[in-house]
Amino acid sequence: MKKIILTLVFIFVAQFNYANENDSLILDHARAASVEKNYDLAIKEYKKYIKSANAEDLKNVYIEIANCYFYKNDKNQAVKYIKEAITDYGLTENVFVYNQVIDPELSKYALSILYYDLEKMQNKYLATLE
């Protein structure tokens, strides 16, 4: 019986490690595609990462997707992903302005669009924590 339990524990741990490594590979692939300016592939890979990742804090991934849309000149989608980073992951105004991931031009643009709704969106995030 002990051997069966130990085998099951080993399989579970191995599967968990494989999932983490696989998630990391997907994220690395998305970032490489973004650097190569293959934004469609990058967006696809980022979305795949979001679906498979067990990470609780994905705000930077959402920002990276927003950057890709912004570089594709799809500002509406870029702002949509910034909104999700705010409402789902608690992106604050300070992080918004000083975050090293977000493109500075996207930061200015999105902040100008979202400024008056920022507090309401942040309150929506805070409500999920209660």
Backbone as numpy.savetxt, mean C-alpha at the origin, in Angstrom:
# Nx Ny Nz CAx CAy CAz Cx Cy Cz
1.77 -39.58 18.21 0.94 -38.39 18.21 1.81 -37.13 18.21
2.91 -37.16 18.99 3.80 -36.01 19.03 4.41 -35.74 17.67
4.74 -36.81 16.95 5.34 -36.66 15.63 4.37 -35.99 14.67
3.12 -36.33 14.76 2.10 -35.73 13.89 1.96 -34.25 14.20
1.89 -33.92 15.46 1.76 -32.51 15.86 2.99 -31.72 15.43
4.17 -32.26 15.65 5.39 -31.57 15.24 5.45 -31.41 13.72
5.00 -32.40 13.00 4.98 -32.32 11.54 4.02 -31.21 11.09
2.86 -31.16 11.70 1.88 -30.12 11.35 2.41 -28.73 11.68
3.05 -28.58 12.81 3.64 -27.29 13.19 4.72 -26.89 12.18
5.57 -27.84 11.81 6.62 -27.57 10.84 6.03 -27.14 9.50
5.00 -27.82 9.05 4.36 -27.46 7.77 3.77 -26.06 7.86
3.11 -25.76 8.96 2.52 -24.43 9.13 3.58 -23.34 9.10
4.67 -23.54 9.82 5.74 -22.53 9.85 6.37 -22.38 8.47
6.61 -23.49 7.79 7.21 -23.42 6.45 6.29 -22.69 5.48
5.00 -22.96 5.58 4.04 -22.30 4.69 3.99 -20.81 4.99
4.03 -20.43 6.24 4.01 -19.02 6.63 5.24 -18.30 6.09
6.41 -18.91 6.23 7.64 -18.30 5.71 7.60 -18.17 4.20
7.07 -19.18 3.51 6.97 -19.11 2.05 6.04 -17.97 1.64
4.93 -17.81 2.34 3.99 -16.73 2.01 4.65 -15.38 2.18
5.41 -15.18 3.25 6.09 -13.91 3.47 7.12 -13.65 2.38
7.88 -14.68 2.00 8.89 -14.51 0.95 8.22 -14.20 -0.38
7.12 -14.88 -0.68 6.39 -14.66 -1.92 5.85 -13.24 -1.97
5.28 -12.76 -0.86 4.78 -11.38 -0.80 5.90 -10.38 -1.06
7.05 -10.65 -0.46 8.19 -9.77 -0.64 8.64 -9.74 -2.10
8.62 -10.88 -2.76 9.00 -10.95 -4.17 8.03 -10.16 -5.05
6.75 -10.26 -4.73 5.74 -9.51 -5.49 5.98 -8.01 -5.34
6.23 -7.58 -4.11 6.46 -6.16 -3.86 7.74 -5.68 -4.55
8.77 -6.48 -4.50 10.02 -6.14 -5.19 9.81 -6.03 -6.69
9.01 -6.94 -7.24 8.71 -6.92 -8.68 7.93 -5.66 -9.04
6.98 -5.29 -8.20 6.19 -4.08 -8.45 7.09 -2.84 -8.43
7.96 -2.78 -7.46 8.85 -1.62 -7.35 9.83 -1.55 -8.52
10.31 -2.70 -8.96 11.22 -2.73 -10.11 10.49 -2.27 -11.37
9.25 -2.70 -11.55 8.47 -2.27 -12.71 8.24 -0.76 -12.67
8.01 -0.22 -11.48 7.81 1.21 -11.34 9.07 1.98 -11.70
10.22 1.51 -11.24 11.49 2.15 -11.57 11.73 2.12 -13.08
11.31 1.03 -13.72 11.48 0.90 -15.17 10.39 1.65 -15.95
9.53 2.35 -15.21 8.43 3.14 -15.78 7.39 2.28 -16.50
7.29 1.03 -16.09 6.24 0.14 -16.57 5.12 0.20 -15.54
4.39 1.32 -15.56 3.44 1.61 -14.50 2.24 0.66 -14.50
1.80 0.20 -15.66 0.68 -0.74 -15.69 1.04 -2.03 -14.97
2.22 -2.56 -15.26 2.67 -3.78 -14.58 2.88 -3.52 -13.09
3.45 -2.38 -12.75 3.67 -2.05 -11.34 2.35 -2.01 -10.59
1.36 -1.36 -11.16 0.04 -1.27 -10.51 -0.55 -2.65 -10.31
-0.45 -3.48 -11.33 -0.97 -4.85 -11.26 -0.29 -5.62 -10.13
1.04 -5.49 -10.03 1.78 -6.21 -9.00 1.50 -5.65 -7.60
1.38 -4.33 -7.48 1.04 -3.75 -6.18 -0.32 -4.26 -5.72
-1.28 -4.31 -6.62 -2.61 -4.79 -6.25 -2.57 -6.26 -5.86
-1.76 -7.05 -6.55 -1.59 -8.45 -6.19 -0.98 -8.56 -4.79
-0.03 -7.70 -4.51 0.60 -7.69 -3.18 -0.43 -7.37 -2.10
-1.25 -6.37 -2.35 -2.27 -5.97 -1.37 -3.20 -7.14 -1.08
-3.61 -7.86 -2.11 -4.52 -9.00 -1.92 -3.88 -10.13 -1.12
-2.59 -10.33 -1.31 -1.94 -11.48 -0.68 -1.24 -11.14 0.63
-0.95 -9.88 0.85 -0.14 -9.50 2.02 -0.96 -9.56 3.30
-0.28 -9.94 4.35 -0.91 -9.93 5.67 -0.56 -8.66 6.43
0.08 -7.75 5.74 0.52 -6.51 6.40 -0.68 -5.67 6.79
-0.58 -5.08 7.96 -1.65 -4.22 8.43 -1.46 -2.78 7.96
-0.23 -2.38 7.74 0.03 -1.00 7.36 0.51 -0.96 5.91
-0.41 -0.70 5.02 -0.11 -0.69 3.59 -0.12 0.72 3.01
-0.08 1.74 3.87 -0.21 3.10 3.36 0.86 3.44 2.32
2.10 2.99 2.52 3.13 3.29 1.53 2.91 2.56 0.21
2.33 1.38 0.27 2.00 0.66 -0.96 0.92 1.42 -1.73
-0.08 1.92 -1.00 -1.11 2.72 -1.65 -0.52 4.00 -2.25
0.44 4.58 -1.56 1.11 5.77 -2.08 1.89 5.43 -3.35
2.54 4.27 -3.34 3.30 3.86 -4.52 2.36 3.63 -5.71
1.20 3.07 -5.47 0.21 2.92 -6.54 -0.23 4.29 -7.03
-0.49 5.20 -6.09 -0.90 6.56 -6.46 0.17 7.23 -7.32
1.43 7.05 -6.95 2.52 7.59 -7.77 2.44 7.07 -9.19
2.23 5.77 -9.34 2.16 5.17 -10.68 1.03 5.80 -11.50
-0.13 5.93 -10.88 -1.25 6.56 -11.60 -0.93 8.01 -11.95
-0.29 8.70 -11.03 0.07 10.09 -11.29 1.03 10.20 -12.47
2.01 9.29 -12.52 2.97 9.30 -13.63 2.30 8.93 -14.95
1.19 8.19 -14.87 0.42 7.86 -16.07 -0.55 8.99 -16.43
-0.51 10.06 -15.65 -1.38 11.22 -15.82 -2.85 10.90 -15.54
-3.08 9.93 -14.66 -4.42 9.61 -14.21 -4.56 10.12 -12.78
-4.78 11.43 -12.68 -4.79 12.08 -11.38 -5.97 11.64 -10.51
-7.10 11.32 -11.14 -8.26 10.88 -10.36 -7.98 9.59 -9.62
-7.36 8.63 -10.30 -7.02 7.37 -9.65 -5.94 7.59 -8.59
-5.00 8.46 -8.87 -3.95 8.76 -7.89 -4.57 9.28 -6.60
-5.48 10.23 -6.72 -6.14 10.79 -5.54 -6.99 9.73 -4.84
-7.61 8.85 -5.61 -8.40 7.76 -5.02 -7.54 6.91 -4.09
-6.34 6.57 -4.52 -5.47 5.74 -3.69 -4.91 6.51 -2.50
-4.71 7.80 -2.64 -4.31 8.61 -1.49 -5.44 8.63 -0.47
-6.68 8.77 -0.95 -7.83 8.74 -0.04 -7.88 7.42 0.72
-7.64 6.31 0.02 -7.65 5.01 0.69 -6.54 4.91 1.74
-5.38 5.48 1.44 -4.29 5.47 2.42 -4.68 6.26 3.67
-5.46 7.31 3.48 -5.91 8.13 4.61 -6.99 7.41 5.40
-8.04 6.95 4.72 -9.19 6.39 5.42 -8.95 4.97 5.93
-8.12 4.19 5.24 -7.91 2.80 5.64 -6.65 2.58 6.47
-5.65 3.45 6.33 -4.37 3.22 6.99 -3.85 4.43 7.78
-4.66 5.48 7.89 -4.33 6.58 8.78 -3.24 7.53 8.30
-3.10 7.66 7.00 -2.14 8.64 6.47 -2.53 10.02 7.00
-1.61 10.68 7.67 -1.89 12.00 8.26 -1.32 13.10 7.37
-1.69 14.32 7.68 -1.21 15.45 6.90 0.32 15.57 6.96
0.90 15.36 8.15 2.36 15.43 8.27 3.04 14.36 7.42
2.53 13.15 7.50 3.10 12.07 6.69 2.88 12.39 5.21
1.72 12.93 4.92 1.38 13.31 3.55 2.42 14.27 2.98
2.79 15.26 3.76 3.71 16.30 3.30 5.17 15.83 3.33
5.54 15.08 4.37 6.95 14.74 4.55 7.32 13.31 4.16
6.37 12.54 3.68 6.63 11.16 3.29 7.62 11.12 2.13
8.63 10.26 2.24 9.65 10.15 1.21 9.20 9.33 0.01
8.08 8.62 0.14 7.60 7.75 -0.93 6.78 8.53 -1.95
5.96 9.43 -1.46 5.04 10.14 -2.36 5.81 11.15 -3.22
5.44 11.21 -4.47 6.02 12.20 -5.38 5.62 13.59 -4.88
6.58 14.52 -4.78 6.25 15.85 -4.25 5.14 16.57 -5.03
5.12 16.41 -6.33 4.07 17.05 -7.13 2.71 16.41 -6.85
2.68 15.10 -6.69 1.43 14.41 -6.33 0.99 14.86 -4.95
1.93 15.00 -4.03 1.60 15.44 -2.68 0.90 16.80 -2.72
1.48 17.74 -3.44 0.88 19.08 -3.56 -0.50 19.00 -4.20
-0.59 18.25 -5.30 -1.85 18.16 -6.03 -2.94 17.51 -5.16
-2.63 16.36 -4.59 -3.63 15.64 -3.80 -4.03 16.43 -2.56
-3.07 17.08 -1.91 -3.39 17.88 -0.74 -4.31 19.04 -1.10
-4.11 19.63 -2.27 -5.00 20.72 -2.70 -6.41 20.22 -2.96
-6.53 18.99 -3.42 -7.85 18.40 -3.69 -8.53 17.95 -2.39
-7.76 17.36 -1.50 -8.32 16.69 -0.32 -8.29 17.53 0.96
-7.69 18.69 0.92 -7.42 19.44 2.14 -8.65 19.62 3.03
-9.77 20.03 2.45 -10.95 20.33 3.26 -11.64 19.07 3.78
-11.39 17.93 3.16 -11.98 16.67 3.61 -11.01 15.83 4.44
-9.80 16.31 4.62 -8.76 15.53 5.28 -9.15 15.12 6.69
-9.66 16.06 7.48 -10.04 15.75 8.86 -11.16 14.71 8.90
-12.14 14.84 8.02 -13.25 13.90 7.97 -12.75 12.49 7.61
-11.82 12.42 6.65 -11.28 11.12 6.25 -10.44 10.52 7.37
-9.67 11.34 8.07 -8.87 10.84 9.19 -9.77 10.36 10.34
-10.87 11.06 10.56 -11.83 10.63 11.58 -12.46 9.29 11.21
-12.67 9.07 9.92 -13.20 7.79 9.45 -12.22 6.67 9.81
-10.93 6.92 9.62 -9.91 5.94 10.00 -9.93 5.71 11.51
-9.95 6.79 12.27 -9.93 6.67 13.73 -11.13 5.89 14.25
-12.28 6.02 13.57 -13.48 5.29 13.97 -13.29 3.79 13.81
-12.45 3.37 12.87 -12.21 1.93 12.68 -11.35 1.36 13.80
-10.65 2.20 14.52 -9.77 1.74 15.60 -10.53 1.50 16.90
-11.70 2.07 17.00 -12.46 1.96 18.26 -13.20 0.67 18.36
